[in-house]
């Protein structure tokens, strides 16, 4: 499979994930605000987080959707997943009975399952970043090596 195809698949997985969770939080605004407010870490800024987080998720999805901004979207995906993972680690150390504001299927995961899921997503985002930096097989430099080799 070509690296470009792998990067596309990774990008679209994140597009689906972030649109799903971002739109879900906006559609269930009151529930998301209540759930975020239960977290002692986020309670003081719950009002801001309930707006900023879904906007960041949707903007990240949009960055991933367009070829010119895909690399920025992959980096934003990594940043979001690292932040989410830090939060999951905090929850596991504080109170793993708190609800998740992910929505839908993701909301059904336990906090340890979230940690594993986030780890996989971090690896995927890193793979996408690394693969998007590699020269493509059709690049001039690669053809020059073959022609001169």
C-alpha positions in Angstrom: 0.0 0.0 0.0 1.3 3.5 -0.9 2.3 5.8 1.9 -0.1 8.4 0.5 -3.0 5.9 0.8 -2.0 5.1 4.4 -1.9 8.8 5.3 -5.3 9.3 3.7 -6.8 6.4 5.7 -5.3 7.8 8.9 -6.6 11.3 8.2 -10.1 10.0 7.4 -10.2 8.0 10.6 -9.5 11.2 12.5 -12.0 13.1 10.4 -14.7 10.7 11.4 -13.6 10.6 15.0 -13.4 14.3 15.5 -16.6 15.1 13.6 -18.4 12.4 15.5 -17.3 13.6 18.9 -17.3 17.4 18.1 -20.8 17.5 16.6 -22.0 15.1 19.4 -20.9 17.5 22.1 -22.5 20.5 20.4 -25.8 18.6 19.8 -25.8 17.4 23.5 -24.4 20.7 24.8 -26.2 20.6 28.1 -25.2 17.0 28.8 -21.6 17.7 27.8 -21.5 20.8 30.0 -22.8 18.9 33.0 -20.4 16.0 32.5 -17.4 18.3 32.0 -18.5 20.2 35.1 -18.2 17.0 37.2 -14.5 16.9 36.6 -12.6 18.7 39.4 -9.9 19.5 36.9 -12.3 21.0 34.3 -15.1 22.3 36.5 -13.8 25.8 36.9 -13.5 26.2 33.1 -16.4 23.9 32.0 -18.3 26.7 30.3 -15.3 27.4 28.1 -14.2 23.8 27.5 -17.7 22.8 26.3 -17.5 25.2 23.5 -13.7 25.2 22.7 -13.3 21.5 22.6 -15.8 20.6 20.0 -14.7 23.6 17.9 -11.1 22.3 18.0 -12.3 18.8 17.1 -14.2 20.1 14.1 -11.5 22.5 12.9 -9.0 19.6 13.2 -11.3 17.4 11.1 -11.5 20.2 8.5 -7.7 20.6 8.4 -7.4 16.8 7.8 -9.9 16.9 5.0 -8.0 19.3 2.7 -4.6 18.2 1.1 -2.9 21.6 1.8 -3.7 21.5 5.5 -3.5 17.7 6.2 -0.1 17.9 7.8 -1.4 20.6 10.2 -4.4 18.4 10.9 -2.2 15.4 11.7 -0.2 17.5 14.2 -3.4 18.9 15.7 -4.7 15.3 16.0 -1.6 14.3 17.9 -1.9 17.3 20.2 -5.6 16.6 20.9 -5.0 12.9 21.5 -2.1 13.7 23.9 -4.3 16.1 25.8 -7.1 13.6 25.9 -4.7 10.9 27.1 -3.3 13.2 29.8 -6.9 13.8 31.0 -7.6 10.0 31.0 -4.5 9.4 33.1 -5.7 12.1 35.5 -9.2 10.5 35.7 -7.7 7.1 36.4 -5.7 8.6 39.2 -8.5 10.7 40.6 -11.9 9.1 40.1 -12.5 6.6 37.3 -16.3 6.7 37.9 -16.7 10.1 36.3 -18.6 10.1 33.0 -16.9 10.5 29.6 -18.1 13.3 27.4 -17.0 11.5 24.2 -20.5 10.5 23.2 -21.9 7.5 21.4 -19.9 4.3 21.3 -16.8 5.9 22.8 -18.8 6.9 25.9 -19.4 3.1 26.6 -15.6 2.5 27.0 -14.1 2.2 30.5 -11.3 4.7 31.3 -8.6 1.9 30.8 -10.2 1.2 27.4 -10.0 4.9 26.6 -6.3 4.8 27.5 -5.7 2.0 25.1 -7.8 3.6 22.4 -6.0 6.9 22.8 -2.6 5.1 22.6 -3.6 3.5 19.3 -4.7 6.9 18.0 -1.5 8.6 19.1 0.5 5.9 17.2 -1.7 6.4 14.2 -1.2 10.2 14.2 2.5 9.8 14.6 2.6 7.4 11.7 0.6 9.8 9.6 3.0 12.7 10.5 6.1 10.6 9.7 4.7 9.1 6.5 3.6 12.5 5.3 7.2 13.8 5.7 8.7 11.0 3.7 9.4 11.8 0.0 7.0 10.2 -2.3 8.1 7.5 -4.8 7.3 9.8 -7.7 9.4 12.7 -6.5 12.2 14.0 -8.7 14.9 13.1 -6.2 13.8 9.5 -6.1 13.7 9.2 -9.9 17.2 10.8 -10.1 18.6 8.1 -7.8 17.0 5.3 -9.8 18.1 6.9 -13.1 21.7 7.4 -11.9 21.9 4.2 -9.9 
